[in-house]
Amino acid sequence: MKNVLFLSGSQRKDSFNRRLLNNLAKRIEGKVVIDMVKSGEVDFPLFDQDMEFNPEIQENVFAFHARISSSDAMVIACPEYNGLITPFLKNTIDWVSRLQYLNSGCANAFIDKPVLLVSASTGWSGGAVGLPSARTLFGYVGCHVMGGSITIPNINQHINEFEMVFNSDYENLINFHLNRFINVLNAVSC
C-alpha cells in the first residue's frame, strides 16, 4: 500500500482544514497508509539561513524531511490567509527544501511526489483564492500537483457537533477528486 502524508497549513489544533483532512483520511482508509501530521509536530522557527546549521533545528528538519521522503504522495490542506497560503506552510516547505543543498545525502524530498491540494474556509471562496500560491510553491519544489482540488466554502455550515456533513454535490466532488488522486497514486511507481 502507498504511504500518504496529510499536512495542514493551519497550526490551530481544531482548525477546519485539519478537520477536513481527518474527514478525507477516513474516506480512503484501507486504500493507503495514512500519515497524519498532528498539530504541533512541526515547529520550525521562521526560516533564516543563519540558523540552518543549528543542531537542534537541523535534527527536527531532518526528521520531517525523512517523513516527507518516505511518503508516496501528500494531501495538503491550505488555509487562505489574505489570499495566500499560511506563513506556517511556506516556512515548513522552505526549511525542508533547503536540506538537499546542505547535506549531499539528502535528496529533494518533494521531487515527483503527487500532491492533492484541499482547502476549507468560513467564507465564500473555500480557500480557492490561496491555492494558486500553493500550486506555485509545490510545483516549484518538484511535486506533481493534481489539476483539481477540493475546496469547501462556508465550512461551518457543513459541521455538526461530531463530524462534517456534506450534501450530494460536495460528496460527489470530494469522492471524484479522492478517487482520481488514488488512481494517479496507484499508477505511479515509487
Secondary structure, DSSP 4 states (H G I P E B T S, - for coil): --EEEEEES---TT-HHHHHHHHHHHHHBTTBEEEEPPTTS--PPSP-GGGTT-HHHHHHHHHHHHHHHH-SEEEEE---BTTB--HHHHHHHHHHHHHHHH-TT---TTTT-EEEEEEE-SSSSTTTTTHHHHHHHHHHTT-EE-S--EEESSGGGGB-SSSB---HHHHHHHHHHHHHHHHHHHHS--
